[in-house]
Amino acid sequence: MSITLYGIKACDTMKKARTWLDEHGVIYAFHDYKVSAIDATSLQKWCDEHGWDKVLNRAGTTFRKLDDADRQDLDQTKAIALMLAQPSMIKRPVLDLGERTLLGFKPELYAQALA
């Protein structure tokens, strides 16, 4: 199974996820949005799987600093465009297990998925 962890290196939640994976001997590739951006196909897949409203991180500073016009009338197309322009707005981490993804970091869900 090929596993990829998507996120931003400096994020505290990302650090927890990476530490958990390392401590449990899970081999994974790390994809940093800040370095390598993200493609629309991946975002579309994640939004289809989880719902765009869960993939879009509205609690983060980047989203809160948006103009009111950008925050209004959100739908999946607009949310994906915002996340492509500013990947910091993507919920972190995204753990791609191949057949499915996990959104956010919860140790019990990682343990269950990787058992």
Residue, then its C-alpha position, 0 to 999 in steps of 0.5 A: m500500500s502506497i501512503t501519502l501524507y499531505g499538508i504543511k510542514a510547520c503545522d502542529t497537527m501535521k507534526k503530530a501525524r508525522t510523529w505518530l506515523d514514524e513511531h508506528g513504523v509507517i512508510y509514507a511520502f510527504h507532500d508539502y502544499k507550500v513546496s509542491a502545491i496541490d492539483a485540482t484532481s486531488l482536491q476534487k477527489w477529497c471533496d467528493e469523498h468527504g464534502w468540500d465543507k470538511v476539506l475547506n479549513r474555515a477555522g484557519t487564519t488564511f480563510r478568515k482573512l479572505d474578503d467577504a465576497d470570497r467567503q460568500d456563496l461558497d460551493q464546491t467549485k468556488a471552494i476548490a478554486l480558493m484551496l488551489a490558490q491558497p493551499s493553507m485553506i485545506k484541512r490538514p493532514v490528508l492521509d491518502l491510503g490509496e483506496r480512501t483518505l483520512l482527513g485531520f489527525k485522530p490517532e485512533l482512526y490512524a491505528q484502525a486504518l493502518a492495522 
